[in-house]
Every structure is written in structure tokens, then in C-alpha cells.
Amino acid sequence: MSDRIREEFWGHQFDDLFKEIVREATICKVRLLDPGVVEAVLQDNPSVCGHDNPIAFKKLRELLMMGFVMRGKAFERLGPVEADALIQAIREKIQDRYGGALRGSMGGSAA
């Protein structure tokens, strides 16, 4: 598989995953961009939800865990520099598009 095709494949995979993470976070009203929130979700702590929806919270947690697995696989296939650049570009696109819905009133850094 050529490098360009490989990067497009992984870009599409991460883009789809991030969009689904944003969707589930929006349903639960989870401010993913606030410090410590991603960690709380991964620790199965629903206190970070602004809206109680156990099914969406469970899916959000599973998607975040899948993201870490995918990141590891992308490192193996693309190399760490290329994978990080790809993930950062998609993260920035998501922040630009949905950042207001994922950030608390005081703002915050990306988790």
C-alpha cells in the first residue's frame, strides 16, 4: 500500500472516530476539552456528564479507549511522526468545528 493511500486510510478512520466521540460527548454534555475530563470518562466516572445518558456515556468511553488502540496501530503502520501529525490535524479540525460544545465556560486545553 502506498504511503499516500495509507495516510488517507488512517485519516478517514480517525476522522470518523473523532466525529462519533464528539457526537456521544454532545449527547451526554461532556466537556471533553476541559482538563481532566477525558481521564474521568476513561475511569468510568459519569459525574462529568451534564446530561444523564448511560448508554451514550458507555459508548463514549469505549470510543475513547478505541482511539488509544487505533493510535498505537497508526504508529506501527505510519510511524510516530506521521501518525501524530495526522491525529493533530484532525483534532484541530474537530476543535475548530465543535470546540464550543466540548469546552466549559472557563475554556481549557485539549485533553
C-alpha positions in Angstrom: 0.0 0.0 0.0 1.4 3.4 -0.9 2.2 6.0 1.8 -0.5 8.3 0.5 -3.2 5.7 0.4 -2.1 4.5 3.9 -2.3 8.1 5.3 -5.7 8.6 3.7 -7.0 5.4 5.2 -5.9 6.3 8.7 -7.1 9.9 8.3 -10.5 8.6 7.4 -10.5 6.2 10.3 -9.6 8.8 12.8 -11.9 11.4 11.4 -14.8 9.0 11.7 -13.8 8.0 15.2 -13.5 11.6 16.4 -16.8 12.6 14.9 -18.5 9.8 16.8 -16.7 10.8 20.0 -18.0 14.3 19.5 -21.5 13.0 18.9 -21.6 11.0 22.1 -19.9 13.7 24.1 -22.6 16.2 22.9 -25.4 13.8 23.8 -24.0 13.5 27.4 -22.9 17.1 27.5 -19.4 16.1 28.4 -16.8 18.9 28.1 -14.0 16.8 26.6 -11.7 19.7 26.1 -11.7 20.6 29.8 -8.7 19.4 31.8 -9.2 16.0 33.4 -12.4 15.2 31.7 -11.1 12.6 29.3 -9.4 10.9 32.2 -12.7 10.9 34.2 -14.5 9.3 31.3 -11.8 6.6 30.9 -12.1 5.9 34.6 -15.9 5.4 34.1 -16.8 8.5 36.1 -20.2 9.8 34.8 -20.0 12.9 37.1 -18.6 14.8 34.2 -21.8 14.5 32.3 -24.2 17.4 32.1 -26.9 15.1 30.9 -27.5 11.6 32.2 -27.4 9.1 29.4 -25.7 5.9 30.5 -25.8 4.3 27.0 -24.1 7.3 25.3 -21.6 7.6 28.2 -20.7 3.9 27.8 -20.2 4.3 24.1 -18.2 7.5 24.6 -15.9 5.7 27.0 -15.5 2.7 24.6 -14.7 5.1 21.7 -12.1 6.9 23.7 -10.4 3.6 24.5 -10.6 2.5 20.9 -8.9 5.8 20.0 -5.9 4.8 22.0 -5.8 1.4 20.4 -6.1 3.0 16.9 -3.3 5.4 17.7 -1.0 2.6 18.6 -1.8 0.8 15.3 -1.3 4.0 13.4 2.2 4.4 15.0 3.0 0.9 13.8 1.8 1.5 10.3 2.7 5.1 9.6 5.4 5.8 12.1 5.1 8.1 15.2 5.8 11.4 13.4 3.3 10.8 10.6 0.6 9.4 13.0 0.9 12.3 15.5 0.7 14.9 12.6 -2.4 13.2 11.2 -4.1 12.9 14.6 -3.2 16.5 15.5 -4.6 17.8 12.2 -7.9 16.0 12.8 -8.0 17.1 16.4 -7.6 20.7 15.3 -10.4 20.4 12.8 -12.7 18.9 15.4 -11.8 21.7 17.9 -12.5 24.4 15.2 -15.8 22.8 14.3 -17.1 21.7 17.7 -14.9 23.2 20.3 -17.6 25.4 21.9 -19.7 22.3 22.6 -16.8 20.4 24.1 -15.3 23.2 26.3 -16.6 24.5 29.6 -17.2 28.2 30.3 -13.7 28.8 31.5 -12.2 27.1 28.4 -9.4 24.6 28.7 -6.7 22.8 26.9 -7.2 19.7 24.8 -7.1 16.5 26.8 
